[in-house]
Amino acid sequence: LEGNSNGRANVNQYASYENRWTPENPTNENYRTRGQGPIGFYSSKNLEDGSYLRLKTVSLEYALPSSIVDRLSLNNLTFSLAGQNLLTWTKYTGLDPEVSILNPVLSPGFDFSGYPQARTITFGVRATF
């Protein structure tokens, strides 16, 4: 799309921005390019419920019983599995309900299109001889 977010070139906007105001399309569906409403101020038109519930961290560890470990000529054998940012329940339409990547003290809650938090899953094996 032509028109950029905050003056940055080549930024792909959400599909809803296609119906933004232009001289050829004088609708009131979306603001003009680089417009945040009257005189550049933020508007409640784009206000959303940002509440969410996130399964942030899960960690599991299992040590094999000594009856199995002894047959393998080991003292201990433990398997571990950990995950971060596994699930997020929200009705928020942005990429991540934890927004505010630009100076959150001065602009708390404003979504500046930051990347969502990465989902990470790790697996580990610890063996002692």
MMTF fields as JSON, N, C-alpha, C and O atoms, coordinates in Angstrom:
{
  "mmtfVersion": "1.0.0",
  "mmtfProducer": "UNKNOWN",
  "numBonds": 515,
  "numAtoms": 516,
  "numGroups": 129,
  "numChains": 1,
  "numModels": 1,
  "chainsPerModel": [1],
  "groupsPerChain": [129],
  "chainIdList": ["A"],
  "bondAtomList": [4, 2, 8, 6, 12, 10, 16, 14, 20, 18, 24, 22, 28, 26, 32, 30, 36, 34, 40, 38, 44, 42, 48, 46, 52, 50, 56, 54, 60, 58, 64, 62, 68, 66, 72, 70, 76, 74, 80, 78, 84, 82, 88, 86, 92, 90, 96, 94, 100, 98, 104, 102, 108, 106, 112, 110, 116, 114, 120, 118, 124, 122, 128, 126, 132, 130, 136, 134, 140, 138, 144, 142, 148, 146, 152, 150, 156, 154, 160, 158, 164, 162, 168, 166, 172, 170, 176, 174, 180, 178, 184, 182, 188, 186, 192, 190, 196, 194, 200, 198, 204, 202, 208, 206, 212, 210, 216, 214, 220, 218, 224, 222, 228, 226, 232, 230, 236, 234, 240, 238, 244, 242, 248, 246, 252, 250, 256, 254, 260, 258, 264, 262, 268, 266, 272, 270, 276, 274, 280, 278, 284, 282, 288, 286, 292, 290, 296, 294, 300, 298, 304, 302, 308, 306, 312, 310, 316, 314, 320, 318, 324, 322, 328, 326, 332, 330, 336, 334, 340, 338, 344, 342, 348, 346, 352, 350, 356, 354, 360, 358, 364, 362, 368, 366, 372, 370, 376, 374, 380, 378, 384, 382, 388, 386, 392, 390, 396, 394, 400, 398, 404, 402, 408, 406, 412, 410, 416, 414, 420, 418, 424, 422, 428, 426, 432, 430, 436, 434, 440, 438, 444, 442, 448, 446, 452, 450, 456, 454, 460, 458, 464, 462, 468, 466, 472, 470, 476, 474, 480, 478, 484, 482, 488, 486, 492, 490, 496, 494, 500, 498, 504, 502, 508, 506, 512, 510],
  "bondOrderList": [1, 1, 1, 1, 1, 1, 1, 1, 1, 1, 1, 1, 1, 1, 1, 1, 1, 1, 1, 1, 1, 1, 1, 1, 1, 1, 1, 1, 1, 1, 1, 1, 1, 1, 1, 1, 1, 1, 1, 1, 1, 1, 1, 1, 1, 1, 1, 1, 1, 1, 1, 1, 1, 1, 1, 1, 1, 1, 1, 1, 1, 1, 1, 1, 1, 1, 1, 1, 1, 1, 1, 1, 1, 1, 1, 1, 1, 1, 1, 1, 1, 1, 1, 1, 1, 1, 1, 1, 1, 1, 1, 1, 1, 1, 1, 1, 1, 1, 1, 1, 1, 1, 1, 1, 1, 1, 1, 1, 1, 1, 1, 1, 1, 1, 1, 1, 1, 1, 1, 1, 1, 1, 1, 1, 1, 1, 1, 1],
  "groupList": [{"groupName": "LEU", "atomNameList": ["N", "CA", "C", "O"], "elementList": ["N", "C", "C", "O"], "formalChargeList": [0, 0, 0, 0], "bondAtomList": [1, 0, 2, 1, 3, 2], "bondOrderList": [1, 1, 2], "singleLetterCode": "L", "chemCompType": "L-PEPTIDE LINKING"}, {"groupName": "GLU", "atomNameList": ["N", "CA", "C", "O"], "elementList": ["N", "C", "C", "O"], "formalChargeList": [0, 0, 0, 0], "bondAtomList": [1, 0, 2, 1, 3, 2], "bondOrderList": [1, 1, 2], "singleLetterCode": "E", "chemCompType": "L-PEPTIDE LINKING"}, {"groupName": "GLY", "atomNameList": ["N", "CA", "C", "O"], "elementList": ["N", "C", "C", "O"], "formalChargeList": [0, 0, 0, 0], "bondAtomList": [1, 0, 2, 1, 3, 2], "bondOrderList": [1, 1, 2], "singleLetterCode": "G", "chemCompType": "PEPTIDE LINKING"}, {"groupName": "ASN", "atomNameList": ["N", "CA", "C", "O"], "elementList": ["N", "C", "C", "O"], "formalChargeList": [0, 0, 0, 0], "bondAtomList": [1, 0, 2, 1, 3, 2], "bondOrderList": [1, 1, 2], "singleLetterCode": "N", "chemCompType": "L-PEPTIDE LINKING"}, {"groupName": "SER", "atomNameList": ["N", "CA", "C", "O"], "elementList": ["N", "C", "C", "O"], "formalChargeList": [0, 0, 0, 0], "bondAtomList": [1, 0, 2, 1, 3, 2], "bondOrderList": [1, 1, 2], "singleLetterCode": "S", "chemCompType": "L-PEPTIDE LINKING"}, {"groupName": "ARG", "atomNameList": ["N", "CA", "C", "O"], "elementList": ["N", "C", "C", "O"], "formalChargeList": [0, 0, 0, 0], "bondAtomList": [1, 0, 2, 1, 3, 2], "bondOrderList": [1, 1, 2], "singleLetterCode": "R", "chemCompType": "L-PEPTIDE LINKING"}, {"groupName": "ALA", "atomNameList": ["N", "CA", "C", "O"], "elementList": ["N", "C", "C", "O"], "formalChargeList": [0, 0, 0, 0], "bondAtomList": [1, 0, 2, 1, 3, 2], "bondOrderList": [1, 1, 2], "singleLetterCode": "A", "chemCompType": "L-PEPTIDE LINKING"}, {"groupName": "VAL", "atomNameList": ["N", "CA", "C", "O"], "elementList": ["N", "C", "C", "O"], "formalChargeList": [0, 0, 0, 0], "bondAtomList": [1, 0, 2, 1, 3, 2], "bondOrderList": [1, 1, 2], "singleLetterCode": "V", "chemCompType": "L-PEPTIDE LINKING"}, {"groupName": "GLN", "atomNameList": ["N", "CA", "C", "O"], "elementList": ["N", "C", "C", "O"], "formalChargeList": [0, 0, 0, 0], "bondAtomList": [1, 0, 2, 1, 3, 2], "bondOrderList": [1, 1, 2], "singleLetterCode": "Q", "chemCompType": "L-PEPTIDE LINKING"}, {"groupName": "TYR", "atomNameList": ["N", "CA", "C", "O"], "elementList": ["N", "C", "C", "O"], "formalChargeList": [0, 0, 0, 0], "bondAtomList": [1, 0, 2, 1, 3, 2], "bondOrderList": [1, 1, 2], "singleLetterCode": "Y", "chemCompType": "L-PEPTIDE LINKING"}, {"groupName": "TRP", "atomNameList": ["N", "CA", "C", "O"], "elementList": ["N", "C", "C", "O"], "formalChargeList": [0, 0, 0, 0], "bondAtomList": [1, 0, 2, 1, 3, 2], "bondOrderList": [1, 1, 2], "singleLetterCode": "W", "chemCompType": "L-PEPTIDE LINKING"}, {"groupName": "THR", "atomNameList": ["N", "CA", "C", "O"], "elementList": ["N", "C", "C", "O"], "formalChargeList": [0, 0, 0, 0], "bondAtomList": [1, 0, 2, 1, 3, 2], "bondOrderList": [1, 1, 2], "singleLetterCode": "T", "chemCompType": "L-PEPTIDE LINKING"}, {"groupName": "PRO", "atomNameList": ["N", "CA", "C", "O"], "elementList": ["N", "C", "C", "O"], "formalChargeList": [0, 0, 0, 0], "bondAtomList": [1, 0, 2, 1, 3, 2], "bondOrderList": [1, 1, 2], "singleLetterCode": "P", "chemCompType": "L-PEPTIDE LINKING"}, {"groupName": "ILE", "atomNameList": ["N", "CA", "C", "O"], "elementList": ["N", "C", "C", "O"], "formalChargeList": [0, 0, 0, 0], "bondAtomList": [1, 0, 2, 1, 3, 2], "bondOrderList": [1, 1, 2], "singleLetterCode": "I", "chemCompType": "L-PEPTIDE LINKING"}, {"groupName": "PHE", "atomNameList": ["N", "CA", "C", "O"], "elementList": ["N", "C", "C", "O"], "formalChargeList": [0, 0, 0, 0], "bondAtomList": [1, 0, 2, 1, 3, 2], "bondOrderList": [1, 1, 2], "singleLetterCode": "F", "chemCompType": "L-PEPTIDE LINKING"}, {"groupName": "LYS", "atomNameList": ["N", "CA", "C", "O"], "elementList": ["N", "C", "C", "O"], "formalChargeList": [0, 0, 0, 0], "bondAtomList": [1, 0, 2, 1, 3, 2], "bondOrderList": [1, 1, 2], "singleLetterCode": "K", "chemCompType": "L-PEPTIDE LINKING"}, {"groupName": "ASP", "atomNameList": ["N", "CA", "C", "O"], "elementList": ["N", "C", "C", "O"], "formalChargeList": [0, 0, 0, 0], "bondAtomList": [1, 0, 2, 1, 3, 2], "bondOrderList": [1, 1, 2], "singleLetterCode": "D", "chemCompType": "L-PEPTIDE LINKING"}],
  "groupTypeList": [0, 1, 2, 3, 4, 3, 2, 5, 6, 3, 7, 3, 8, 9, 6, 4, 9, 1, 3, 5, 10, 11, 12, 1, 3, 12, 11, 3, 1, 3, 9, 5, 11, 5, 2, 8, 2, 12, 13, 2, 14, 9, 4, 4, 15, 3, 0, 1, 16, 2, 4, 9, 0, 5, 0, 15, 11, 7, 4, 0, 1, 9, 6, 0, 12, 4, 4, 13, 7, 16, 5, 0, 4, 0, 3, 3, 0, 11, 14, 4, 0, 6, 2, 8, 3, 0, 0, 11, 10, 11, 15, 9, 11, 2, 0, 16, 12, 1, 7, 4, 13, 0, 3, 12, 7, 0, 4, 12, 2, 14, 16, 14, 4, 2, 9, 12, 8, 6, 5, 11, 13, 11, 14, 2, 7, 5, 6, 11, 14],
  "groupIdList": [1, 2, 3, 4, 5, 6, 7, 8, 9, 10, 11, 12, 13, 14, 15, 16, 17, 18, 19, 20, 21, 22, 23, 24, 25, 26, 27, 28, 29, 30, 31, 32, 33, 34, 35, 36, 37, 38, 39, 40, 41, 42, 43, 44, 45, 46, 47, 48, 49, 50, 51, 52, 53, 54, 55, 56, 57, 58, 59, 60, 61, 62, 63, 64, 65, 66, 67, 68, 69, 70, 71, 72, 73, 74, 75, 76, 77, 78, 79, 80, 81, 82, 83, 84, 85, 86, 87, 88, 89, 90, 91, 92, 93, 94, 95, 96, 97, 98, 99, 100, 101, 102, 103, 104, 105, 106, 107, 108, 109, 110, 111, 112, 113, 114, 115, 116, 117, 118, 119, 120, 121, 122, 123, 124, 125, 126, 127, 128, 129],
  "secStructList": [7, 7, 1, 7, 1, 6, 6, 7, 6, 6, 7, 7, 7, 7, 4, 4, 4, 4, 4, 5, 7, 7, 1, 1, 1, 7, 7, 1, 1, 5, 7, 7, 6, 6, 7, 7, 1, 4, 4, 4, 7, 7, 7, 4, 4, 4, 7, 7, 7, 7, 7, 3, 3, 3, 3, 3, 3, 3, 3, 3, 3, 3, 3, 7, 7, 2, 2, 2, 2, 2, 2, 6, 6, 7, 1, 3, 3, 3, 3, 3, 3, 3, 3, 3, 3, 3, 3, 3, 3, 3, 7, 7, 7, 1, 1, 7, 1, 1, 7, 7, 7, 1, 7, 6, 6, 6, 1, 6, 6, 7, 7, 7, 7, 7, 7, 7, 7, 7, 7, 3, 3, 3, 3, 3, 3, 3, 3, 3, 7],
  "xCoordList": [0.828, 0.0, 0.871, 1.937, 0.406, 1.113, 0.801, -0.163, 1.591, 1.357, 2.004, 1.854, 2.699, 3.515, 3.108, 2.437, 3.51, 3.216, 4.34, 5.496, 4.015, 4.991, 6.156, 7.276, 5.918, 6.948, 7.936, 8.896, 7.744, 8.667, 8.265, 7.079, 9.211, 8.918, 8.734, 9.284, 7.966, 7.77, 7.217, 7.646, 6.29, 5.67, 4.313, 3.477, 4.085, 2.812, 1.819, 2.088, 0.701, -0.296, -1.336, -1.37, -2.166, -3.245, -4.214, -4.291, -4.946, -5.886, -6.954, -7.463, -7.306, -8.341, -7.922, -8.779, -6.655, -6.192, -6.461, -6.269, -6.899, -7.195, -8.319, -8.319, -9.264, -10.401, -10.163, -11.062, -8.967, -8.662, -9.104, -9.376, -9.167, -9.59, -8.535, -7.348, -8.96, -8.134, -9.053, -10.272, -8.502, -9.384, -10.322, -11.438, -9.863, -10.695, -11.666, -12.658, -11.405, -12.236, -12.557, -11.99, -13.454, -13.705, -14.647, -15.701, -14.269, -15.077, -14.633, -13.63, -15.357, -14.935, -14.559, -14.523, -14.278, -13.929, -12.582, -12.483, -11.561, -10.226, -9.644, -10.025, -8.716, -8.063, -7.217, -6.933, -6.827, -5.948, -4.577, -4.295, -3.741, -2.385, -1.662, -1.735, -0.977, -0.241, -1.156, -0.677, -2.442, -3.373, -3.812, -4.064, -3.904, -4.369, -5.647, -5.98, -6.359, -7.566, -7.344, -6.407, -8.184, -8.09, -6.746, -6.334, -6.081, -4.828, -3.761, -2.911, -3.78, -2.732, -2.841, -1.927, -3.925, -4.085, -4.68, -5.339, -4.452, -5.019, -6.512, -6.968, -7.256, -8.704, -9.195, -8.527, -10.351, -10.948, -11.594, -12.086, -11.598, -12.156, -11.444, -12.068, -10.172, -9.377, -9.106, -8.22, -9.834, -9.629, -10.166, -11.284, -9.366, -9.762, -9.531, -8.747, -10.226, -9.98, -8.7, -8.654, -7.683, -6.401, -6.197, -5.067, -7.256, -7.084, -6.722, -7.136, -5.956, -5.499, -5.102, -4.875, -5.028, -4.506, -3.46, -3.751, -2.253, -1.161, -0.536, -0.23, -0.347, 0.433, 1.886, 2.4, 2.538, 3.848, 4.987, 5.826, 5.027, 6.145, 5.657, 4.909, 6.086, 5.802, 7.106, 7.845, 7.385, 8.609, 8.289, 7.71, 8.667, 8.452, 9.785, 10.625, 9.964, 11.188, 10.811, 10.012, 11.398, 11.091, 12.391, 13.16, 12.627, 13.789, 13.339, 12.388, 14.007, 13.662, 13.896, 14.819, 13.081, 13.265, 14.62, 15.154, 15.15, 16.469, 16.478, 17.532, 15.347, 15.316, 15.655, 16.274, 15.261, 15.581, 16.982, 17.727, 17.349, 18.657, 19.784, 20.817, 19.603, 20.634, 20.913, 22.062, 19.863, 20.049, 20.832, 21.436, 20.826, 21.548, 22.958, 23.663, 23.37, 24.679, 24.872, 25.95, 23.822, 23.875, 23.512, 22.86, 23.937, 23.533, 22.197, 21.4, 21.962, 20.735, 20.471, 21.408, 19.195, 18.797, 17.508, 16.476, 17.597, 16.476, 16.167, 17.067, 14.875, 14.41, 13.679, 12.955, 13.87, 13.182, 12.577, 13.09, 11.48, 10.77, 10.288, 9.682, 10.56, 10.14, 9.571, 10.027, 8.583, 7.982, 7.675, 7.33, 7.802, 7.482, 6.524, 6.639, 5.585, 4.598, 3.839, 3.709, 3.344, 2.697, 1.314, 0.984, 0.502, -0.863, -1.227, -0.822, -2.0, -2.53, -4.008, -4.387, -4.836, -6.275, -6.607, -6.431, -7.094, -7.447, -8.372, -8.413, -9.105, -9.906, -9.222, -9.774, -8.023, -7.26, -6.889, -6.445, -7.062, -6.826, -5.396, -5.032, -4.582, -3.188, -2.358, -2.878, -1.051, -0.162, 0.077, 0.215, 0.129, 0.429, -0.232, -0.049, -0.997, -1.632, -0.645, -1.007, 0.582, 1.618, 2.305, 3.342, 1.725, 2.212, 3.148, 3.763, 3.271, 4.115, 5.593, 6.28, 6.08, 7.5, 8.295, 9.521, 7.598, 8.269, 7.989, 6.864, 8.956, 8.857, 7.528, 6.677, 7.334, 6.057, 5.668, 4.5, 6.596, 6.26, 5.396, 4.464, 5.711, 4.977, 3.784, 2.87, 3.776, 2.673, 2.241, 2.34, 1.765, 1.379, 0.161, -0.823, 0.235, -0.914, -1.064, -1.995, -0.205, -0.302, 0.439, 1.589, -0.208, 0.375, 1.122, 0.508, 2.436, 3.271, 3.747, 4.819, 2.955, 3.228, 4.515, 5.301, 4.731, 5.892, 5.701, 4.575, 6.785, 6.701, 6.075, 6.28, 5.317, 4.776, 5.904, 6.972, 5.66, 6.665, 6.814, 5.826, 8.035, 8.308, 7.888, 8.05, 7.35, 7.036, 8.318, 8.905, 8.739, 9.985, 9.718, 9.092, 10.197, 10.094, 11.492, 12.157, 11.928, 13.246, 13.109, 12.23, 13.991, 14.016, 15.427, 16.395, 15.552, 16.874, 16.971, 15.98, 18.192, 18.499, 19.725, 20.727, 19.642, 20.783, 21.069, 20.219, 22.274, 22.693, 23.949, 24.888, 23.949, 25.162, 25.628, 24.828, 26.932, 27.539, 28.16, 28.719],
  "yCoordList": [-1.182, 0.0, 1.243, 1.27, 2.274, 3.535, 4.146, 3.755, 5.077, 5.67, 4.812, 3.591, 5.447, 4.705, 4.999, 5.995, 4.143, 4.299, 5.078, 4.658, 6.196, 7.033, 7.435, 7.585, 7.614, 8.088, 7.032, 7.364, 5.774, 4.717, 4.206, 3.995, 4.007, 3.537, 2.029, 1.313, 1.552, 0.127, -0.641, -1.767, -0.07, -0.74, -1.265, -0.494, -2.556, -3.153, -2.98, -3.419, -2.36, -2.111, -3.224, -4.053, -3.25, -4.215, -4.012, -2.917, -5.047, -4.981, -3.913, -3.353, -3.617, -2.615, -1.218, -0.352, -0.986, 0.331, 0.593, 1.714, -0.417, -0.2, 0.801, 1.536, 0.841, 1.745, 3.028, 3.513, 3.573, 4.809, 6.024, 5.913, 7.168, 8.387, 8.843, 8.876, 9.193, 9.87, 10.872, 10.788, 11.813, 12.735, 11.998, 12.451, 10.86, 10.075, 9.162, 8.722, 8.87, 7.986, 8.684, 8.328, 9.672, 10.463, 9.767, 10.304, 8.586, 7.872, 8.237, 8.928, 7.787, 7.995, 6.665, 6.563, 5.643, 4.319, 4.343, 3.88, 4.88, 4.964, 6.341, 7.02, 6.745, 8.041, 8.067, 7.036, 9.264, 9.426, 8.827, 8.494, 8.695, 8.216, 9.134, 10.357, 8.555, 9.266, 10.079, 10.947, 9.824, 10.577, 9.75, 8.552, 10.365, 9.697, 10.343, 10.252, 10.987, 11.681, 13.173, 13.628, 13.936, 15.389, 15.921, 15.641, 16.659, 17.347, 16.379, 16.789, 15.132, 14.185, 13.6, 12.892, 13.86, 13.29, 11.889, 11.553, 11.087, 9.749, 9.831, 10.715, 8.919, 8.939, 7.653, 6.622, 7.711, 6.522, 5.636, 4.552, 6.086, 5.291, 3.94, 2.935, 3.919, 2.697, 2.018, 1.167, 2.368, 1.8, 0.374, 0.109, -0.544, -1.953, -2.45, -1.879, -3.528, -4.212, -5.027, -5.947, -4.703, -5.388, -6.442, -6.877, -6.861, -7.871, -9.21, -9.514, -9.993, -11.279, -12.19, -11.749, -13.45, -14.458, -15.23, -15.73, -15.331, -15.96, -17.064, -16.867, -18.231, -19.306, -18.974, -19.317, -18.305, -17.707, -18.723, -18.78, -19.518, -20.44, -21.756, -21.767, -22.853, -24.192, -24.966, -24.909, -25.685, -26.48, -27.833, -27.9, -28.892, -30.251, -30.989, -30.801, -31.832, -32.636, -34.016, -34.15, -35.044, -36.413, -37.205, -37.299, -37.765, -38.616, -40.068, -40.48, -40.83, -42.243, -42.992, -42.665, -43.978, -44.762, -45.497, -45.829, -45.735, -46.376, -47.765, -48.217, -48.46, -49.795, -49.736, -50.66, -48.67, -48.51, -47.946, -48.379, -46.971, -46.322, -47.324, -47.273, -48.228, -49.219, -50.135, -50.498, -50.507, -51.366, -50.657, -51.314, -49.315, -48.537, -48.172, -47.43, -48.684, -48.392, -46.899, -46.357, -46.239, -44.818, -44.625, -45.475, -43.501, -43.145, -42.421, -42.571, -41.63, -40.837, -40.48, -40.237, -40.448, -40.021, -39.221, -39.738, -37.938, -37.017, -36.336, -35.898, -36.256, -35.559, -34.294, -34.303, -33.212, -31.964, -31.346, -31.499, -30.65, -29.964, -28.631, -28.585, -27.553, -26.23, -25.457, -25.607, -24.64, -23.814, -22.429, -22.255, -21.434, -20.055, -19.495, -19.798, -18.683, -18.041, -19.065, -18.915, -20.098, -21.201, -20.844, -21.177, -20.178, -19.832, -18.452, -18.058, -17.721, -16.437, -16.387, -16.581, -16.126, -15.99, -14.504, -13.869, -13.948, -12.534, -12.273, -13.048, -11.184, -10.722, -9.548, -8.968, -9.199, -8.098, -8.439, -9.555, -7.501, -7.787, -7.536, -7.897, -6.93, -6.685, -7.95, -9.023, -7.812, -8.969, -9.471, -10.677, -8.574, -8.973, -7.989, -6.78, -8.479, -7.55, -6.849, -5.856, -7.338, -6.644, -5.672, -5.992, -4.478, -3.495, -2.508, -2.839, -1.33, -0.249, -0.573, -0.853, -0.533, -0.773, 0.521, 0.504, 1.651, 2.944, 3.71, 4.166, 3.859, 4.653, 4.43, 5.32, 3.273, 2.966, 3.902, 3.931, 4.654, 5.57, 6.717, 7.157, 7.2, 8.326, 7.9, 8.695, 6.663, 6.222, 4.805, 3.905, 4.586, 3.23, 2.749, 3.475, 1.523, 0.927, 1.231, 0.718, 2.031, 2.31, 1.232, 0.92, 0.667, -0.407, 0.198, 0.726, 0.124, 0.635, -0.491, -0.397, -1.558, -2.688, -3.416, -3.754, -3.658, -4.431, -5.905, -6.364, -6.63, -8.061, -8.8, -8.411, -9.856, -10.652, -11.413, -11.62, -11.819, -12.575, -13.964, -14.605, -14.411, -15.696, -16.856, -16.811, -17.892, -19.132, -19.97, -20.195, -20.423, -21.178, -22.487, -22.508, -23.573, -24.89, -25.506, -25.593, -25.93, -26.552, -27.939, -28.183, -28.826, -30.199, -30.484, -30.089, -31.169, -31.455, -32.875, -33.465, -33.395, -34.701, -34.515, -33.94, -35.007, -34.941, -36.362, -37.031, -36.806, -38.174, -38.068, -37.348, -38.789, -38.86, -40.305, -41.232, -40.477, -41.812, -42.178, -43.266],
  "zCoordList": [0.0, 0.0, 0.0, 0.615, -0.698, -0.596, 0.754, 1.414, 1.153, 2.465, 3.529, 3.543, 4.388, 5.334, 6.758, 7.031, 7.654, 9.063, 9.717, 9.672, 10.317, 11.019, 10.129, 10.617, 8.826, 7.927, 7.476, 6.78, 7.84, 7.432, 6.052, 5.797, 5.177, 3.828, 3.796, 4.632, 2.838, 2.578, 3.769, 4.023, 4.493, 5.626, 5.181, 4.711, 5.322, 4.943, 6.089, 7.207, 5.833, 6.857, 6.875, 5.965, 7.879, 7.964, 6.805, 6.247, 6.443, 5.321, 5.539, 4.567, 6.787, 7.048, 6.593, 6.415, 6.407, 5.984, 4.504, 4.034, 3.769, 2.365, 2.165, 1.178, 3.072, 2.931, 3.721, 4.407, 3.626, 4.345, 3.517, 2.322, 4.174, 3.511, 2.53, 2.855, 1.337, 0.328, -0.355, -0.2, -1.103, -1.838, -2.801, -3.057, -3.333, -4.25, -3.501, -4.081, -2.239, -1.43, -0.103, 0.93, -0.119, 1.095, 2.08, 2.419, 2.531, 3.507, 4.913, 5.091, 5.887, 7.27, 7.923, 9.149, 7.103, 7.623, 8.361, 9.497, 7.712, 8.321, 8.06, 7.107, 8.92, 8.76, 7.499, 6.888, 7.133, 5.98, 6.306, 7.457, 5.297, 5.499, 6.472, 6.351, 7.42, 8.463, 9.368, 10.097, 9.34, 10.17, 11.358, 11.226, 12.49, 13.705, 14.192, 15.373, 13.304, 13.714, 13.64, 12.984, 14.295, 14.194, 14.67, 15.796, 13.855, 14.169, 14.691, 15.481, 14.282, 14.643, 16.033, 16.454, 16.78, 18.1, 18.008, 17.024, 19.015, 19.042, 19.327, 20.052, 18.761, 18.879, 19.529, 19.452, 20.163, 20.746, 19.68, 19.995, 18.421, 17.321, 17.205, 16.864, 17.483, 17.348, 18.679, 18.765, 19.697, 21.018, 21.076, 20.634, 21.621, 21.734, 23.144, 23.902, 23.486, 24.746, 24.578, 23.761, 25.331, 25.223, 26.298, 26.52, 26.968, 28.012, 27.379, 26.261, 28.1, 27.577, 28.728, 29.855, 28.41, 29.321, 28.53, 27.444, 29.06, 28.326, 29.161, 30.337, 28.548, 29.155, 28.844, 27.78, 29.785, 29.552, 29.635, 28.736, 30.691, 30.873, 31.47, 32.448, 30.876, 31.39, 31.354, 30.371, 32.424, 32.499, 33.133, 34.217, 32.452, 32.954, 32.97, 32.09, 33.984, 34.07, 34.584, 35.511, 33.971, 34.363, 34.484, 33.527, 35.648, 35.882, 35.765, 36.428, 34.938, 34.778, 36.084, 36.831, 36.36, 37.583, 37.572, 36.513, 38.758, 38.87, 38.254, 37.807, 38.213, 37.598, 36.108, 35.578, 35.435, 34.003, 33.837, 32.958, 34.685, 34.577, 34.84, 34.172, 35.797, 36.123, 34.925, 34.675, 34.189, 33.005, 31.903, 31.055, 31.906, 30.901, 31.369, 30.685, 32.519, 33.116, 33.367, 33.123, 33.857, 34.183, 35.646, 36.253, 36.206, 37.565, 37.574, 38.5, 36.522, 36.447, 34.987, 34.226, 34.595, 33.257, 33.4, 33.826, 33.032, 33.2, 31.869, 31.153, 31.555, 30.357, 30.796, 31.792, 30.053, 30.389, 29.133, 28.025, 29.347, 28.275, 28.839, 29.91, 28.116, 28.572, 27.39, 26.256, 27.666, 26.627, 27.144, 28.313, 26.265, 26.608, 25.565, 24.378, 26.014, 25.145, 24.308, 23.093, 24.965, 24.255, 23.734, 22.596, 24.535, 24.125, 24.647, 25.741, 23.846, 24.277, 23.921, 22.766, 24.924, 24.707, 24.776, 25.815, 23.651, 23.598, 22.418, 21.462, 22.494, 21.36, 20.67, 19.735, 21.127, 20.549, 19.113, 18.845, 18.183, 16.769, 16.322, 15.203, 17.164, 16.798, 16.919, 17.225, 16.674, 16.718, 18.131, 18.338, 19.106, 20.476, 21.435, 21.293, 22.407, 23.343, 24.277, 24.907, 24.382, 25.161, 24.218, 23.637, 24.065, 23.103, 23.772, 24.785, 23.244, 23.776, 23.624, 24.607, 22.389, 22.169, 22.114, 22.225, 21.941, 21.893, 23.177, 23.381, 24.024, 25.246, 25.975, 25.972, 26.594, 27.225, 28.368, 28.756, 28.909, 29.991, 29.465, 30.138, 28.254, 27.69, 26.849, 26.633, 26.371, 25.507, 25.869, 25.034, 27.093, 27.486, 26.713, 26.57, 26.217, 25.563, 24.092, 23.471, 23.499, 22.07, 21.297, 21.608, 20.304, 19.508, 18.332, 17.405, 18.369, 17.293, 16.383, 15.786, 16.273, 15.376, 15.722, 14.837, 17.008, 17.413, 17.08, 16.891, 17.009, 16.724, 17.903, 19.053, 17.633, 18.744, 19.438, 18.862, 20.653, 21.391, 20.772, 20.417, 20.652, 20.013, 20.899, 22.118, 20.279, 20.98, 20.958, 19.899, 22.123, 22.235, 22.959, 24.019, 22.378, 23.009, 23.032, 22.0, 24.213, 24.341, 24.97, 25.797, 24.561, 25.051, 25.524, 24.874, 26.657, 27.182, 27.757, 28.188, 27.747, 28.334, 29.221, 28.794, 30.469, 31.38, 31.831, 32.418, 31.546, 31.94, 32.797, 32.46, 33.897, 34.731, 34.759, 34.878, 34.646, 34.584, 35.906, 36.045]
}
